[in-house]
Amino acid sequence: MKVQLVDPAAYTPPYDHALAQALAGRGLTVELATGPFSYGDVPDPVGYTREERFYRGLPGPAGSKLLRGGRLLRHLPDMLAWRRSTKSFDVVHAQWLAVQGLDVHLLPTKTPLVMTAHDVLPREPRPGQLAAQAKIWGKADAVVVHTRHGRDRLVNEVGLDPERVAVIPHGPLDHLAGIANPMPLPQELVGPGSRGERPVVLSFGLMRPYKGLDVLLDAWGDVTDAELWIVGRPRMDIEELRRQAPESVRFVTRFVDDREIPAIFAAAALCVLPYLEIDQSGVLATALAFSTPLLLSDVGGFPEVAALNAARTVPAGDPQALAAGISSLLRDPAALQALSDAGRSLATGDWSWERIAELHESLYRQVIARR
């Protein structure tokens, strides 16, 4: 079976790599059709091919107006060329589409199309994006979601046929734990926590309003004898949060190279995700790869992880409950170890990439047969 995975703007290179590698491990011929990743290196293909079919050779640094403008100019011709390329595959599996209002008219029609709803519906939508995204899901032969919560939203809010929505979990980002040349801990984090004098609580990933950083910093005033590391590139104004943060909070406000991640997670006693809304999270998948204990808010698909004993949850938006949850776990090494063990079992069992690839291959065969 020939499968083309598609991520034009390279939104999720780690996920794309893990899925492509796992599918190739089952004997499928896999191409990842994507674009350049402007922020750093991406994993080398293992068993599959990567083709930069989108936005090749554009000038400008990551996030610049020049680069964004170039992508807009190139988007239509690149999408048309991509659509022609899909004819040589048995199934096309789009992870993301970058310009939904336009892309809904550029999808392949002769090749079975599977799409993954990583965000289910956009949390910070541009005008018209929600309606366009719903139309895109409706054109797919099948839609993959990572949680039962996501499936319910697509069925009840978008009106998709439940028979066309498949729940397949988001696996651990294992390649991060196996990096051959890891870098030392970022200099911004060197201090009592890095020396083992205090436990480290980690908040990791892009900083966005829905991730509850304000709730976390409100909670942190009631946590003693620990350090909080907030690590990731801001997609919001965090200056007021930084001004209000006590000395026990350390920030890394930039893109973090994959090679820096092992040292950061190795130092963390606990990873917290106090999100206000979510379906599933790549940060959670990263923590699972390192067997880092997880404390989550009770939103979206997070309670499904807690039901498997691989995380604890607290009420979303409640600083007092979050502070109590952090403090309780930091005082209980046995509880932290139990969360770590359960996370490891999940990452090597039902949520392993071997199992995920098996479920995807079965879905591909179903959509091909229906055609």
C-alpha positions in Angstrom: 0.0 0.0 0.0 1.3 3.5 -0.9 0.4 6.2 1.6 1.0 9.9 1.3 1.0 11.9 4.6 0.5 15.6 4.1 1.5 18.5 6.3 2.1 21.5 4.0 3.3 24.1 6.5 5.2 21.5 8.7 3.0 22.2 11.7 3.9 19.0 13.5 7.1 17.4 12.2 7.6 15.2 15.3 4.1 13.6 14.9 4.5 13.3 11.1 7.8 11.5 11.6 6.5 9.1 14.2 3.5 8.1 12.2 5.4 7.8 8.9 8.1 5.7 10.5 5.6 3.4 12.2 3.6 2.9 9.0 6.8 2.1 7.1 7.6 -0.4 9.8 4.5 -2.3 8.9 5.7 -2.6 5.3 3.7 0.4 3.8 5.4 2.6 1.2 5.1 6.1 2.8 5.8 9.6 1.6 5.6 12.6 3.8 4.6 15.6 1.6 5.5 18.7 3.6 7.3 22.1 3.5 10.5 23.4 5.2 10.5 23.7 9.0 11.9 27.2 9.6 12.7 26.9 13.3 15.2 24.1 13.4 16.1 20.6 12.3 13.5 17.8 11.8 14.0 14.1 12.4 15.7 12.2 9.5 13.3 9.9 7.7 13.4 6.3 8.8 11.9 3.9 6.3 9.9 6.6 4.5 10.6 9.5 2.1 10.2 13.2 2.8 9.3 15.4 -0.2 9.2 19.2 0.2 6.3 19.8 -2.1 5.3 23.1 -0.6 7.0 26.5 -0.2 10.5 25.4 -1.2 13.3 28.0 -1.2 11.4 30.9 0.2 13.4 33.7 1.8 13.1 35.2 5.2 13.5 34.1 8.8 10.9 32.0 10.7 7.7 33.9 11.4 8.7 36.9 9.2 6.3 38.8 7.1 8.5 38.0 4.1 8.2 34.3 4.6 4.4 34.5 5.3 3.9 36.5 2.2 5.9 34.1 0.1 3.8 31.2 1.4 0.6 32.9 0.4 1.8 33.5 -3.1 3.0 30.0 -3.5 0.1 28.2 -1.8 -2.2 27.8 -4.7 0.3 26.5 -7.3 1.9 24.2 -4.7 -1.5 22.8 -3.7 -2.5 22.2 -7.4 0.8 20.4 -8.0 0.3 18.4 -4.8 -3.2 17.3 -5.9 -1.7 16.0 -9.1 0.8 14.0 -7.1 -1.9 12.2 -5.1 -2.9 10.1 -8.1 0.0 7.8 -7.6 -1.0 6.8 -4.0 -3.6 4.4 -2.7 -4.6 6.7 0.1 -3.8 10.3 1.1 -3.7 11.2 4.8 -3.7 14.9 5.5 -2.5 15.9 9.0 -3.1 19.7 8.5 -4.2 22.1 5.8 -3.0 25.6 6.0 -5.6 27.7 4.2 -8.9 26.0 4.9 -11.1 28.3 2.9 -9.1 27.7 -0.2 -8.0 24.2 0.4 -11.5 22.8 0.7 -11.7 23.3 -3.1 -8.3 21.7 -3.8 -8.6 18.3 -2.2 -8.0 15.1 -4.2 -11.2 13.5 -5.5 -9.9 10.3 -7.1 -7.8 9.0 -4.3 -9.3 8.1 -0.9 -8.7 10.9 1.6 -8.2 10.5 5.4 -7.7 13.6 7.6 -6.6 13.9 11.2 -8.4 16.5 13.3 -5.5 17.4 15.6 -7.4 20.5 16.8 -10.9 19.2 16.1 -12.0 22.8 15.6 -9.7 25.8 15.6 -9.4 27.4 19.1 -8.3 30.8 17.7 -10.1 30.9 14.4 -9.7 33.4 11.7 -12.9 34.7 10.0 -14.6 31.9 8.1 -12.1 29.3 9.3 -14.6 27.3 11.4 -17.1 26.9 8.6 -14.3 26.0 6.1 -12.8 23.4 8.5 -16.2 21.8 8.9 -16.6 21.5 5.2 -13.1 19.9 4.9 -14.0 17.2 7.4 -17.2 16.6 5.4 -15.2 15.9 2.3 -12.9 13.3 3.9 -13.6 9.6 3.5 -12.6 9.2 7.2 -11.5 11.6 10.0 -9.1 10.5 12.7 -9.4 12.1 16.2 -7.2 11.3 19.2 -9.9 11.1 21.9 -13.5 10.1 22.4 -14.1 13.7 23.4 -13.0 14.8 19.9 -15.2 12.3 18.3 -18.2 13.5 20.1 -17.5 17.1 19.1 -17.2 16.2 15.4 -20.4 14.1 15.5 -22.5 16.5 17.6 -21.1 19.9 16.6 -20.1 19.4 13.0 -22.6 16.7 12.2 -20.2 14.1 10.8 -21.4 10.5 10.3 -20.0 8.6 13.4 -19.1 5.7 11.1 -16.5 8.0 9.4 -14.8 9.2 12.6 -12.1 6.9 14.0 -10.5 7.4 17.5 -6.8 6.6 17.3 -4.6 7.9 20.2 -1.7 10.4 19.8 1.4 8.3 20.5 4.5 9.3 22.6 7.2 11.3 20.8 9.7 8.6 21.4 12.4 9.9 19.1 13.0 12.8 21.5 14.0 10.4 24.2 16.4 8.7 21.9 18.3 11.7 20.5 21.9 10.7 20.0 23.5 14.1 20.6 21.4 15.9 23.3 22.4 19.4 24.4 23.0 20.5 27.9 20.2 22.2 29.9 19.5 25.7 28.7 21.5 28.3 30.6 18.2 30.1 31.6 17.3 27.1 33.7 20.5 26.6 35.6 19.9 27.1 39.4 18.6 25.2 42.4 16.2 23.1 40.4 18.8 21.9 37.9 21.2 21.1 40.8 18.6 18.9 42.5 18.1 21.2 45.5 14.4 21.7 44.7 11.9 19.7 42.7 11.1 21.1 39.2 7.6 21.6 37.9 7.6 22.0 34.1 5.2 23.9 31.8 6.4 23.2 28.3 5.3 24.1 24.7 4.1 27.1 22.8 2.6 29.7 25.1 -1.0 30.5 24.1 -4.0 32.0 26.0 -5.9 28.7 26.3 -3.0 27.0 28.1 -3.8 28.6 31.5 -0.4 30.1 32.3 -2.1 32.8 34.3 -3.9 30.2 36.4 -0.6 28.4 36.9 1.2 31.5 38.1 -1.7 32.3 40.4 -1.4 28.8 41.8 2.3 29.0 42.2 2.1 31.5 45.0 0.8 28.6 47.2 3.6 26.2 46.2 6.7 26.2 48.3 10.2 24.7 48.0 10.0 24.0 44.3 10.9 25.7 41.0 8.6 26.3 38.1 10.1 26.2 34.6 7.9 27.8 31.8 9.6 26.8 28.5 8.4 27.6 25.0 8.0 30.3 22.4 5.2 32.8 23.3 2.3 33.3 21.0 0.8 35.8 23.4 1.9 38.8 25.5 3.6 37.4 28.6 5.3 40.5 29.9 2.8 41.1 32.7 3.0 37.4 33.7 6.8 37.6 33.9 6.7 40.8 36.0 4.4 39.1 38.5 6.3 35.8 38.7 8.3 35.1 41.8 12.0 34.3 41.7 11.2 30.5 41.8 9.9 30.8 38.3 12.3 30.5 35.3 11.4 31.3 31.7 12.8 30.1 28.4 10.9 32.2 25.9 12.2 31.0 22.5 12.0 28.0 20.2 13.5 25.0 22.0 15.7 22.8 19.9 14.7 19.1 20.0 18.2 18.4 21.4 17.5 20.5 24.4 14.4 18.6 25.4 15.9 15.5 27.0 17.8 17.5 29.6 14.7 19.6 30.4 12.4 16.6 30.9 15.1 14.7 32.8 15.1 17.5 35.4 11.3 17.7 35.8 9.6 15.9 38.7 6.2 16.8 37.3 4.8 18.2 34.0 1.7 20.4 34.4 -0.8 21.2 31.7 -3.4 23.6 33.2 -5.2 24.1 29.9 -8.6 25.8 29.7 -9.6 23.8 26.6 -7.9 21.1 24.5 -8.6 17.8 22.7 -5.2 16.2 23.0 -1.7 17.5 23.4 1.7 17.1 21.9 3.2 18.2 25.2 1.5 15.3 26.9 2.9 13.0 24.2 6.4 14.4 24.9 6.0 13.8 28.7 4.9 10.2 28.0 8.0 9.6 26.0 10.1 10.5 29.0 7.8 8.9 31.6 7.3 12.3 33.3 4.4 12.4 35.7 1.5 14.5 34.5 -1.0 16.8 36.2 -3.7 18.0 33.9 -6.8 20.1 33.9 -10.1 18.2 33.5 -10.9 19.4 30.0 -11.2 17.8 26.6 -9.5 14.4 26.3 -7.4 14.8 29.4 -9.7 12.9 31.7 -9.4 9.9 29.4 -5.6 9.8 30.2 -6.4 10.1 33.9 -8.9 7.2 33.6 -5.9 5.1 32.4 -4.0 6.1 35.6 -1.4 7.9 33.5 -2.2 11.4 34.9 -4.1 13.2 37.6 -6.5 16.0 36.9 -7.7 19.1 38.7 -10.6 21.4 37.8 -9.7 23.8 35.0 -9.3 27.4 35.9 -9.0 26.8 39.6 -5.6 28.0 41.0 -6.3 26.7 44.5 -7.0 23.2 43.2 -4.0 23.3 40.9 -1.7 24.4 43.8 -3.0 21.7 46.0 -2.5 19.1 43.3 1.1 20.2 42.6 1.9 20.3 46.3 0.3 16.9 47.0 2.2 15.1 44.3 5.6 16.8 45.1 5.2 15.5 48.7 4.4 11.9 47.5 7.2 10.2 45.6 5.3 7.0 45.5 2.4 8.7 43.7 4.8 10.3 41.2 6.4 7.0 40.5 3.0 5.3 40.0 2.1 8.0 37.4 5.5 7.5 35.7 5.0 3.7 35.6 1.5 4.0 34.2 2.6 6.5 31.6 5.4 4.2 30.5 3.0 1.2 30.2 0.6 3.3 28.1 3.3 4.5 25.8 4.6 1.0 25.2 1.2 -0.6 25.0 -2.1 0.7 23.7 -0.6 4.1 22.8 2.5 2.7 21.2 3.3 3.7 17.6 3.2 0.0 16.6 -0.4 -0.2 17.7 -1.3 3.2 16.2 0.2 2.2 12.9 -1.9 -1.0 13.0 -5.1 1.0 13.6 -4.2 3.5 10.8 -3.5 0.7 8.3 -6.8 -1.0 9.1 -8.6 2.4 8.6 -6.9 2.9 5.2 -8.0 -0.5 4.0 -11.6 0.3 5.0 -11.7 3.6 3.1 -10.1 2.0 0.0 -12.7 -0.8 0.2 -15.5 1.7 0.5 -14.4 3.5 -2.7 
